[in-house]
Amino acid sequence: LDAVVPYGPAIVTNASGHMSVVNSRALQLAGVGPNTLDPQGGHIVRDEYGEPTGLLQETAQGLVSAHIPPPSAADLREAVRRCCLAYAAAGITSSQDASSGTAEEIAAYQDARAAGELLLRTNLMIRDNLLPHLVGLGIRGGFGDDRLRIGPIKFFSDGSLIGRTAAVTDPFLADPRPDNLGLEMMPQEELDERVWRAHSAGFQVATHAIGDRAIGMVLDAYERALARLPRADHRGRIEHCGILRPDLIGR
């Protein structure tokens, strides 16, 4: 990227959203250097001398993206409009936004709904940072109508296969780091508590888990929440559920 964008900051994000490459200027503006520690759930890829290469995995992307101005309301509204047109042209009539994490994003959907531009029946999977606001208003999953409604509370427990950051019990094969077991987005105790908050507030819970270690963590969190508060038709979800051992299938 330095050869293409030598002066201004640049970032290219993988289509999965789980990793980005940034140029030297972006690292400089974000203050990311050889002494920067990996954040919880993230990894700064470094060269043999300990210098960041520009590849940022999972939550480490936030070290740079925090310095990017957020999209405007008009930007978000236009993104929804274009998305709806593309999906409708392909014959798709319903969707789930798997990561609705800001009030501005949710407002953009509501504006599109009011203007008749929300062509897709849309279920919003709300990130858990917004849970206290929903609880404070007395809103639960299912609030809305057949065009736009509040769905599950969404969590992330690990990374991705494409970035080899899914939390696994056996190291990834042929990896530059022979001990690479992927990344946990949070410790088990924190996942338990977050799941409990959403479950006890009456929401369906949906947790991203790809590696077998992460899937086991999610099953533990769901079992503990249900033991504290059994609830019929809770429909706890595991998003992706990629690497499954036989014992996990049984659970």
LUMNUDREN-18430 format. One line per 2 residues: number of its first residue (from 1); their letters; for each residue x, y, z of N, C-alpha, C. Coordinates in steps of 0.001 Angstrom, whole numbers, plus 524288, in hexadecimal, padded with zeros to 5 digits. Last residue first. Layout:
# LUMNUDREN-18430
NUM> a> X,Y,Z,X,Y,Z,X,Y,Z ~ ... $
This chain:
# LUMNUDREN-18430
251> rg> 7A371,7826A,8568D,7A185,7866D,85A13,79D6B,789C1,85745 ~ 7A60A,77D03,84D4B,7A2A3,77AAD,85138,7A051,77EBC,854E2 $
249> il> 7ACED,7841A,848CE,7A812,782D1,8460C,7A42F,78078,849DD ~ 7B4E9,78363,85019,7B1FC,78848,84FA2,7ACE5,78775,84CBF $
247> dp> 7B894,7796D,84E53,7B649,77A85,85367,7B32D,77F9C,8534A ~ 7BC8A,77A3D,843E2,7B7EE,776F9,8450B,7B561,77846,84A4F $
245> rl> 7BF83,787D2,8410F,7C111,782AA,842D6,7BC24,77F6E,843F5 ~ 7BE9A,790C8,836F6,7BBAB,78DFE,83AF6,7BE1C,788AF,83C26 $
243> ig> 7C05E,79CB4,83263,7C386,79810,83378,7C111,7952B,8380E ~ 7B75E,7A469,83158,7BA6E,7A213,82D24,7BD2A,79CF4,82E4B $
241> ch> 7AEA2,7AB3B,83399,7AF35,7A609,835F7,7B298,7A28C,8327D ~ 7A837,7B414,82F91,7AC4A,7B15D,82C8B,7AD4D,7ABD6,82E8E $
239> ei> 7A314,7B795,83B8E,7A3EA,7B953,8362F,7A8C9,7B6B3,833F4 ~ 79AA0,7B12C,8431C,7A03D,7B18A,84237,7A0F1,7B2F5,83C7D $
237> rg> 78FD4,7B567,84B37,79239,7B448,84620,7982B,7B449,8467E ~ 78510,7B1DA,852CA,78A6F,7B3B7,852BC,78D2C,7B1E5,84DC6 $
235> rh> 779E6,7B0DC,85429,77C6F,7B0C0,84F07,781DB,7B339,84F05 ~ 77221,7B0B0,85BB7,7762D,7B4C2,85C0D,7794D,7B52B,856FF $
233> da> 76932,7AAAE,85DF0,769D6,7AD09,858C6,76DED,7B16B,858CD ~ 76883,7AD54,86B89,766BC,7AA5F,86707,767CE,7AD74,8620C $
231> rp> 772AB,7AE6B,8743F,76EF8,7B160,87117,76D87,7AE3B,86C4A ~ 778CC,7AEC8,880B9,776AC,7ABB3,87C62,77299,7AEE3,87966 $
229> lr> 78254,7B4C5,885DA,77D1C,7B686,88457,77B40,7B34F,87FB0 ~ 78B10,7AEFB,88883,78956,7B335,88BFA,783C3,7B4EE,88AD0 $
227> al> 78BB8,7A83E,8802B,78B42,7A602,88573,78954,7AA22,88948 ~ 78D12,7AF34,87810,78828,7AC44,87850,7876A,7A9AC,87DA2 $
225> ar> 79738,7B2BA,87A47,792E1,7B670,87A3F,78DAC,7B3A3,87ACD ~ 79CC2,7A952,8791D,79CAF,7ABF4,87E31,79841,7AFE7,87E7F $
223> ey> 79B38,7A70D,86E86,7996D,7A366,8728D,798FF,7A611,877E2 ~ 7A026,7AFAC,869D5,79A82,7AED7,86923,7985D,7AB38,86D63 $
221> ad> 7AA94,7AE2F,86CF4,7A7CB,7B2FA,86E6C,7A1EA,7B24A,86DF7 ~ 7ACC6,7A464,86851,7AD1C,7A512,86E01,7A9F4,7A9D5,86FBF $
219> lv> 7AB99,7A71F,85DC8,7A80E,7A347,86011,7A827,7A3A2,86606 ~ 7B40B,7AE13,85D02,7AEB4,7AFFD,85C4E,7AACA,7AC34,85EA1 $
217> mg> 7BC87,7A762,85E99,7BBB0,7ABCA,8621E,7B612,7ADC4,861C1 ~ 7BB7B,7A0B9,855EA,7BAF0,79EA8,85B39,7B9F1,7A2F1,85F31 $
215> ia> 7BDA0,7A7EA,84E19,7B86D,7A58A,84E51,7B77C,7A336,853B9 ~ 7C838,7A9FB,85026,7C455,7AE1D,850D8,7BED7,7ABE2,85139 $
213> rd> 7CC84,7A03F,84D87,7CD39,7A259,852CF,7C932,7A69D,853F5 ~ 7C9E7,79F45,8430A,7C78D,79BB6,846D5,7C826,79DA9,84C6D $
211> gi> 7C70E,7AB93,83C69,7CA85,7A77A,83E43,7C801,7A41F,84271 ~ 7BE2F,7B253,83BA7,7BFD2,7AF11,83741,7C33C,7AA85,83910 $
209> ah> 7B418,7B9DB,83FE3,7B7FB,7B620,841BD,7B946,7B271,83D40 ~ 7AC18,7C40F,84358,7AFCF,7C25E,83F4C,7B3C7,7BEBD,841CB $
207> ta> 79FF5,7C246,84908,7A586,7C308,849F2,7A8BB,7C0C1,84582 ~ 79437,7C73A,84CED,796EC,7C524,84854,79CB6,7C657,848E5 $
205> vq> 788FF,7C5F7,8549E,78E95,7C708,85491,790FA,7C465,84FC8 ~ 77CEF,7CC7C,8569C,77FC6,7C83C,8543A,78583,7C9D1,85418 $
203> fg> 77A0F,7D321,862AE,77BB1,7D313,85D40,77D97,7CDAD,85B97 ~ 777B1,7D494,86D27,773A5,7D28A,869AF,77517,7D249,863F9 $
201> as> 77F24,7D6F6,87421,77BEA,7DB57,8725D,777CD,7D9A0,86E66 ~ 78489,7CDD7,8753D,7810A,7CF4A,8798A,77D90,7D3E9,87821 $
199> ha> 78A6E,7CE3E,86BE1,78689,7CA1E,86CC3,7829C,7CBB5,870EE ~ 79104,7D6E1,86DA5,78D62,7D6D3,8693B,78902,7D2DB,86A0E $
197> rw> 7963D,7D3C6,876D9,79379,7D8C3,8769E,78F71,7D8CD,87239 ~ 79AC8,7CA3C,873C5,796D0,7CA5E,877D7,793A6,7CF67,8779F $
195> vr> 7A23B,7CD82,86C81,79DE0,7CA34,86ACC,7996C,7CA68,86EC6 ~ 7A8C5,7D2EC,8736E,7A624,7D5B6,86F2A,7A178,7D295,86D28 $
193> ed> 7AC37,7CAE9,87A17,7A959,7CF5A,87C33,7A661,7D236,877EA ~ 7B184,7C40E,8733E,7AD2A,7C23D,8767D,7A9C7,7C6CD,87846 $
191> le> 7B961,7CAC7,86F91,7B565,7C8CD,86BF5,7B0A1,7C6E4,86EF6 ~ 7BF0A,7CBED,878D8,7BC86,7D079,8767E,7B84E,7CED1,872A3 $
189> eq> 7C292,7C1B7,87A7A,7BF60,7C44C,87E73,7BC79,7C902,87C32 ~ 7C8C9,7BFA1,87181,7C3E4,7BCC8,8726B,7C05A,7BF9E,87643 $
187> pm> 7CDAB,7CBBB,86B98,7CE11,7C713,86EEC,7C8BA,7C497,86FD4 ~ 7CC02,7CEEB,85DD7,7CB86,7D041,86364,7CC38,7CB49,8668F $
185> me> 7CEE4,7CB4E,85454,7CD7A,7D0D0,854A3,7CCF8,7D29E,85A48 ~ 7D9D2,7C34E,85276,7D4E3,7C406,85546,7D3B4,7C9D7,85575 $
183> lg> 7E03F,7BECB,84721,7DF56,7C30B,84AD9,7D9F3,7C29E,84D5F ~ 7E94B,7B441,84403,7E53B,7B812,842EB,7E48B,7BBEA,8475D $
181> ln> 7F1C9,7AE85,84690,7ECB5,7AC4F,84804,7E84C,7B02F,8470E ~ 7FDED,7AC88,84208,7F96F,7AFF1,84123,7F455,7AD11,84246 $
179> dp> 807C3,7A86A,842D7,80467,7A7FB,8476F,7FF67,7AB2C,846D6 ~ 80D42,7AAC6,839E5,80BBB,7A554,83AC4,8081E,7A481,83F70 $
177> rp> 80B03,7B47C,83193,80B95,7B3D9,8373D,809BE,7AE56,838A6 ~ 80936,7B279,8272B,80E32,7B4E9,828A9,80F32,7B4AA,82E80 $
175> da> 803A1,7A5A6,825D2,80303,7AB27,82728,8085B,7AD75,82873 ~ 80117,79B3B,82386,80469,79E44,82001,803D2,7A41A,820DE $
173> lf> 7F4E1,79B04,82A61,7F916,7985C,82794,7FC10,79C32,8241D ~ 7F1E1,7A0AC,836A6,7F127,7A09E,830FF,7F5E4,79E18,82E60 $
171> pd> 7F169,798AB,84256,7F384,79CF7,83F35,7F254,79C4D,83963 ~ 7E54D,79526,84849,7EA36,79369,845F1,7EC42,797AF,84261 $
169> tv> 7DCE9,79B35,84B31,7DFA7,79845,84F4C,7E4CA,79603,84D65 ~ 7DA97,7A8AD,84711,7DAA5,7A303,8464E,7DDA1,7A058,84ABE $
167> aa> 7D487,7B3B5,8430B,7D6B7,7B155,847C5,7D626,7AB68,8477E ~ 7D8C1,7B992,83739,7D4B7,7B6A4,839F9,7D73A,7B3D4,83E9B $
165> tr> 7E0A7,7BDBB,8319B,7DFE7,7BFFC,836CD,7DB4F,7BD79,839A8 ~ 7E307,7BC84,82721,7E52E,7B8E8,82B00,7E50F,7BB37,83079 $
163> gi> 7DD82,7C242,82034,7E1F4,7C4D8,822B1,7E4C6,7C179,82698 ~ 7D623,7BAF5,81D5E,7D941,7BD4F,81938,7DE0B,7C020,81B72 $
161> ls> 7D118,7B8AC,826C1,7D48E,7B4CC,82468,7D833,7B751,82076 ~ 7D0DB,7C2B8,830DA,7CF2D,7C054,82BF0,7D2E1,7BBF3,82A63 $
159> gd> 7CE61,7C41D,83E53,7CF54,7C6AD,83956,7CD65,7C380,834B9 ~ 7C4C1,7C3A9,848D6,7C9E7,7C2B6,8468E,7CA50,7C568,84149 $
157> sf> 7BB82,7C7A4,84C94,7BEC9,7C4C5,85044,7C432,7C396,84E13 ~ 7B2E6,7D224,84BFD,7B72B,7CF78,84955,7BA6A,7CCA9,84D71 $
155> fk> 7A4D0,7D3AC,84C39,7A9F4,7D3A3,84EAC,7ADEE,7D132,84AF4 ~ 7989A,7DA0B,84B6A,79CEB,7D769,848AE,7A205,7D811,84BAE $
153> ip> 78B8B,7D7B0,84E49,7903B,7DA7C,84FEB,794E8,7D75C,84DF8 ~ 78211,7D662,8439C,78535,7D49D,84807,78934,7D8AD,849BB $
151> gi> 77A28,7E0EC,83F15,77B03,7DB4D,83F83,77E46,7D9E5,8443A ~ 770AA,7EA2B,83C1E,7751E,7E8F4,83F7C,77585,7E30E,84009 $
149> rl> 76C95,7EC7A,82EB4,76BD2,7EB01,8342C,770FC,7E9F0,836EF ~ 7659E,7EFF9,823E1,76A57,7F12F,826DE,7695E,7EFDD,82C92 $
147> rd> 75CCD,7EB29,81F74,760BF,7ED7C,81C0B,765DF,7EE6B,81EED ~ 755BE,7E7F6,826B4,7579C,7E402,8230B,75BBC,7E61E,81F4D $
145> dg> 75AA7,7EF59,831E6,7567D,7ED4B,82E99,758D9,7E986,82AA3 ~ 75E85,7EFE1,83F66,75E86,7F1FB,83A18,759FD,7EFCB,83704 $
143> fg> 764A5,7E6B0,8477F,76238,7EBDB,84723,762C7,7EDEB,8418E ~ 76A70,7DDC1,84803,76572,7DD6F,84552,762B2,7E29D,844C6 $
141> gr> 76FE8,7DF65,854A3,77037,7DD3F,84F69,76AD5,7DC9F,84D04 ~ 76B69,7EB15,85B67,76D5D,7E5BD,85B1E,76D9C,7E3F8,8556E $
139> ig> 76C33,7F6CD,862A9,76BB8,7F441,85D90,76E19,7EECD,85DCF ~ 76D1C,7FD6B,86B1A,76952,7F92E,86B6F,76878,7F64F,86651 $
137> lg> 774C9,8049F,86B28,76FEA,80629,86894,76BB8,801F8,868E2 ~ 77CB9,7FF2A,86FED,77ACC,803ED,87266,775AD,805D4,8701E $
135> vl> 77EA2,7F773,86880,77C50,7F5F7,86D87,779F7,7FAB6,8703E ~ 7835A,7FDA9,860CE,77E77,7FAE8,85FB2,77BA9,7F971,864C1 $
133> hp> 78C2F,80117,86641,78878,804EE,86442,78334,8025E,86312 ~ 791AC,7F7BF,86879,78F8F,7FAF0,86CC2,78B88,7FEEF,86AF3 $
131> ll> 79420,7F435,85DCB,79056,7F181,8611F,78E49,7F4E5,86596 ~ 79BE3,7F85C,857D4,796F2,7FB39,857E7,792DB,7F8B5,85B7E $
129> nd> 7A3D3,7F13C,8585D,7A4D1,7F662,85AA8,79FD5,7F9A4,85B01 ~ 7A0C7,7E872,852EB,79F86,7E8A4,8587B,7A0BF,7EDDC,85B06 $
127> ri> 79A3E,7EB06,846CB,79EFC,7EA07,849CA,79E0F,7EB3A,84F88 ~ 78EFC,7E525,841BA,79119,7E9A0,8448D,79601,7E816,8478D $
125> ml> 78AC7,7E24E,835F9,78D7E,7DF9F,83A32,790B5,7E3C3,83D0D ~ 77F0C,7E535,83046,783DD,7E78D,83238,78613,7E458,836BA $
123> nt> 77965,7E12B,824F4,779CF,7DFD2,82A72,77F14,7E1D5,82C59 ~ 7717B,7E5B3,81AC7,77699,7E5E4,81D4C,77633,7E4DB,82322 $
121> rl> 76D2B,7E435,80E59,76B97,7E352,813C9,770A2,7E27E,816E5 ~ 771A1,7EDBF,8054F,77257,7E8AB,807CC,76FB9,7E888,80D24 $
119> ll> 77019,7F7F1,8029C,76D85,7F3F8,7FF7B,76DC5,7EE92,801FC ~ 76F12,80324,80741,770DE,7FE3D,80997,76DF5,7F9C3,806F1 $
117> eg> 76AAC,80C05,80373,76F52,80A19,800BE,77152,804EB,802EB ~ 762DC,8119D,80840,76154,80D8D,8048F,765DA,80B40,8018F $
115> aa> 765A8,81852,80FE6,765AF,81A67,80A90,76407,81662,80685 ~ 765AC,8122D,818BE,761CD,81661,81861,76156,8187B,812D0 $
113> ra> 76E4D,80BB3,81689,76908,80970,81730,764E4,80D99,81669 ~ 7765B,812EE,816BE,7752D,81039,811DC,76FBD,80DCD,81207 $
111> dq> 775CF,8158C,8215B,774EB,81997,81D6B,77385,81720,81829 ~ 7786C,80BDC,825B1,77343,80E1B,826B5,771EA,8125E,822C1 $
109> ya> 782A6,80AAF,82215,77EAB,806E7,82091,7792E,80929,82156 ~ 7872C,81326,82742,7872E,812FD,8218B,78326,80F21,81F83 $
107> ai> 78634,81050,831B8,78326,814BF,82FD0,782E0,814BA,829DA ~ 78DA3,80870,83215,78823,80707,832CD,7849A,80B65,830DF $
105> ee> 796A1,80E83,8309D,7954F,80A53,82CED,78F88,808E3,82D4D ~ 7964A,814FF,8396A,795F4,8174A,83431,79489,81336,83016 $
103> at> 797F1,80E6D,841B9,792C9,810DB,84130,79209,81314,83BBC ~ 79F0C,802DD,83DF6,79EBA,8085B,83F71,7992B,80A56,83EC4 $
101> gs> 79F08,7F86E,83ABF,7A1D7,7F9D2,83F78,7A1A6,7FF79,8411E ~ 79AFA,7ED96,83551,798F9,7F2EA,835F5,79B13,7F4F9,83B21 $
99> sa> 79E2E,7E3FD,82F6E,7A16C,7E716,832FB,79F8F,7ECB6,83317 ~ 79867,7DEB0,82813,79AC8,7DBA2,82C43,79E15,7DECC,83005 $
97> dq> 78CAA,7E0C6,8235F,7917C,7E3C1,8241C,7941A,7E168,828EF ~ 7864A,7D7C7,81BA3,787C9,7D90E,820F9,78CC0,7DC4A,820C5 $
95> ss> 77B79,7D81A,8127C,78100,7D82D,813F1,7818F,7D8DC,819CE ~ 773B6,7D5A4,806FD,77448,7D658,80CA3,779FF,7D5B3,80E20 $
93> ti> 773DC,7D47D,7FC41,76FD1,7D7D9,7FE84,77052,7D89C,80465 ~ 77ABB,7D347,7F090,77AE7,7D27A,7F640,77747,7D668,7F8DF $
91> ga> 77BEA,7D4E6,7E604,7777A,7D1D4,7E7C9,77769,7D0A9,7ED95 ~ 78349,7DB9E,7E2BD,784C8,7D619,7E2CF,78068,7D29A,7E4D1 $
89> aa> 77E89,7E504,7E465,77F92,7E386,7DEF9,78112,7DDCD,7DE8D ~ 77EED,7E542,7EF39,779E1,7E48A,7ECAC,77A92,7E2D7,7E703 $
87> ya> 789A7,7E724,7F09C,7875D,7E240,7F272,78222,7E130,7EFC3 ~ 78AC4,7F120,7EC24,78DE2,7ECBD,7EA3B,78B6D,7E787,7EBCE $
85> lc> 783C0,7F720,7F212,78309,7F6AA,7EC69,785F9,7F1EF,7EA48 ~ 7882D,7F646,7FC1D,782E2,7F449,7FB11,78202,7F382,7F53E $
83> cr> 791DB,7FB47,7FAAB,791A2,7F5C7,7FC37,78C54,7F374,7FAD5 ~ 78EC3,80580,7F87E,79186,80278,7F486,79143,7FC9F,7F5B0 $
81> rv> 78A03,8081B,8022B,7871F,80868,7FD3D,789A8,80500,7F913 ~ 79226,80708,8095B,78D7F,803C1,809D2,78A88,803A1,804A4 $
79> ae> 798CD,80EEC,80588,79A99,8097E,805A5,795F5,805C1,80607 ~ 792C7,817CA,80748,793F8,81655,801E6,795D0,810A9,80195 $
77> rl> 792EB,817BA,81243,78DED,8174F,80F76,78ED6,8159A,809CE ~ 79D92,81956,8140A,79B10,81485,815C3,795EC,8139C,812DD $
75> da> 79EF6,82371,80FCD,7A202,81F03,80DE6,79F4E,819DB,80F30 ~ 79834,82951,81619,79721,828DF,8107C,79A12,82448,80E19 $
73> as> 79D4B,8289A,81F9B,7980D,8265B,81F1F,796A2,82594,81966 ~ 7AADF,82569,81CC8,7A696,828F2,81E1A,7A15D,8261A,81DB0 $
71> pp> 7B42B,81CCB,822D1,7B0E7,81E57,81E69,7AC7B,821EC,82036 ~ 7BE77,82219,82B27,7BA0F,81E94,82A26,7B6EC,82062,8256D $
69> pi> 7CBFA,8237A,827FC,7C6F6,82605,82913,7C269,8225B,827D5 ~ 7D50F,81B30,82DD9,7D255,81C5B,828F9,7CD28,81F01,82A4B $
67> ha> 7D967,817DF,836E5,7DB06,81D09,83518,7D862,81E97,82FF2 ~ 7D630,80DE7,83862,7D442,811CE,83C1C,7D592,81757,83A68 $
65> sv> 7DBE3,80816,83168,7D6A9,809C9,82FC5,7D44F,80DCA,83383 ~ 7E511,805C7,83731,7E53C,8097C,832D8,7DFC5,80B8D,83194 $
63> lg> 7E1AF,7FF4E,83F11,7E5D3,80304,84047,7E641,80738,83C1A ~ 7DAD2,7F85E,83A96,7D8AD,7FCF0,83D38,7DCC4,800F2,83EA9 $
61> qa> 7E098,7F004,83787,7DF00,7F3B9,8337D,7DD09,7F8D4,835E9 ~ 7E137,7E9DC,84026,7E5AB,7ED54,83F27,7E472,7F143,83AD3 $
59> te> 7D8C9,7E325,83FEA,7D81A,7E819,842AD,7DCB7,7EBD0,841F6 ~ 7DD35,7DD4B,8342A,7D8EE,7DDAB,837EE,7D8DC,7E308,83AA7 $
57> ql> 7EA0B,7E123,830B1,7E60C,7DD19,830FC,7E22B,7DE41,83565 ~ 7F14C,7E81D,827A0,7EEBF,7E85A,82CBB,7EA33,7E47F,82CC8 $
55> lg> 7FCC0,7EA38,8211A,7F84E,7E6A0,8217A,7F640,7E6A2,8270F ~ 8056E,7F048,82255,800DA,7F2D0,82023,7FC13,7EF59,82032 $
53> tp> 80DA8,7EC3A,8279A,80DD3,7EBC7,821EA,8096E,7EED5,81F4A ~ 81471,7F1B3,8325C,80F6A,7F05B,82FFA,80FD2,7F046,82A06 $
51> eg> 82099,7EBE2,83607,81DD3,7F065,833E4,8189E,7EEB2,83187 ~ 82694,7E393,8391D,82298,7E577,83CB6,81F93,7EA2C,83AD0 $
49> ye> 82CE5,7DF5C,831DB,82F4D,7E340,83547,82B67,7E582,8393B ~ 826D7,7D918,82BB6,82AC8,7D684,82EFE,82D76,7DA37,832C8 $
47> dr> 81A6A,7DFFE,82CF0,81E8F,7DD68,82A04,82295,7DB27,82DCD ~ 80D4F,7DD89,831CB,8125B,7E034,831E8,81661,7DD31,82EA8 $
45> vi> 7FFE6,7E03E,83356,803DE,7DCE9,830DA,808F2,7E003,83059 ~ 7F8ED,7E189,83E3E,7FBFB,7E4D0,83AB0,8003A,7E15B,8385D $
43> hg> 7ECB4,7DC91,84196,7F23F,7DB5C,840CC,7F490,7DF1E,83CCC ~ 7E261,7DB3D,84B56,7E4C6,7DD3E,8468F,7EA88,7DBE3,84640 $
41> gq> 7DE05,7D902,854FB,7DB3C,7D755,85055,7DD8B,7D94A,84B44 ~ 7E342,7E3FE,85B0E,7E04D,7DF2C,85BDF,7DD4B,7DDDD,856E4 $
39> pd> 7EDF1,7E926,85327,7E940,7E9AA,85658,7E6B1,7E458,85734 ~ 7FBB1,7E83A,85432,7F6F8,7E632,851B4,7F24A,7E725,85541 $
37> lt> 802C1,7F424,85698,800F7,7EEF8,85833,7FC32,7ED51,8550A ~ 80D08,7FA79,85065,80758,7FA49,8511E,805A6,7F4C0,85263 $
35> np> 8174F,7FB0C,84DC7,81616,7FA58,8535A,81036,7FA27,85474 ~ 817CF,7FCF0,8431B,819DD,7F7F8,8451E,8187B,7F6FA,84AD3 $
33> gv> 80B6B,803D7,8415E,810EE,802E4,84061,812B3,7FDD1,842CF ~ 8019D,80C8B,83EF5,802BA,806F3,83F52,80863,80602,83DC5 $
31> ga> 7FD01,81656,83E1C,800B3,81566,84252,801FD,80FAD,84320 ~ 7F6EF,81905,835F1,7F454,8162C,83A26,7F7F6,81510,83EB8 $
29> lq> 7FE34,81D82,82F6B,7FA09,820D6,83182,7F742,81E37,83613 ~ 80436,8146D,82D13,80685,818E6,82FC2,80260,81C47,8324B $
27> la> 7FD30,80E2B,827AB,7FF71,80C40,82C95,801A5,810C9,82FC6 ~ 7FBAA,814C7,81F0E,7F743,81389,8227F,7F92F,81186,827C9 $
25> rs> 805A3,8149C,81AB0,80388,81987,81C98,7FEF2,81897,8204B ~ 806C5,80A3A,81762,80A0D,80C37,81BAB,807DD,81139,81E00 $
23> nv> 7F9C5,804AB,8151E,7FF06,8065D,8139A,801E0,808C6,81849 ~ 7F31D,7F8A6,81888,7F397,7FE59,81883,7F926,7FFCB,816EC $
21> vs> 7E9FD,7EEB4,816DC,7EF67,7F04F,815F8,7EF78,7F640,815BD ~ 7E1A2,7E75F,81F74,7E2AB,7EBC0,81BF9,7E88A,7EC62,81B4C $
19> mh> 7D7F3,7DDC7,822C0,7DD4D,7DFAE,82298,7DDC7,7E400,81E8E ~ 7CD78,7DB5D,822AA,7D097,7D976,8270B,7D63D,7DB3A,826EE $
17> gs> 7C748,7DD88,81A50,7C73D,7E146,81E93,7CAC5,7DFCB,82318 ~ 7C728,7D7CD,81159,7C505,7D551,8160A,7C45E,7D92C,81A87 $
15> an> 7CC6B,7DDDC,80A2B,7C6BA,7DD86,809B6,7C439,7DB07,80E86 ~ 7D649,7E59A,8108B,7D48D,7E0BC,80E2B,7CE9D,7E079,80E1C $
13> tv> 7D8F9,7F2D1,80E2B,7D6AA,7EEF7,811AC,7D4E5,7EA2F,80E9B ~ 7E2E9,7FB87,80DB3,7E005,7F7E4,80A62,7DE25,7F37C,80DE0 $
11> ia> 7E663,808A4,80F9D,7E4CF,803B6,81205,7E1B7,80093,80E0C ~ 7EF5C,81332,810C6,7EC2E,80FBA,80D7D,7EB01,80ABB,8107A $
9> pg> 7F35D,82092,81228,7F219,81B78,8146E,7EE98,8184F,810D0 ~ 7FC4E,82661,8089E,7F799,82645,80BD4,7F6A4,820E8,80E1C $
7> yp> 80617,822CA,803BB,805B8,82758,80735,800EF,8272B,80ACD ~ 80623,81A31,7FCED,80AB3,81B22,8003B,809F5,81F64,8045B $
5> vv> 7FF86,81151,7F7F3,7FDD9,815EA,7FAF4,80240,8174D,7FEBC ~ 805C9,80A02,7F2C8,80141,80C3E,7F01C,7FF82,81149,7F2BA $
3> ad> 80D7D,80748,7F99E,80F05,808A3,7F447,80A9B,80B57,7F157 ~ 807D6,804A7,8027F,80B37,8094C,802A3,80CBE,80B08,7FD24 $
1> l> 80336,7FB3F,80000,80000,80000,80000,8034E,804E5,80000 $
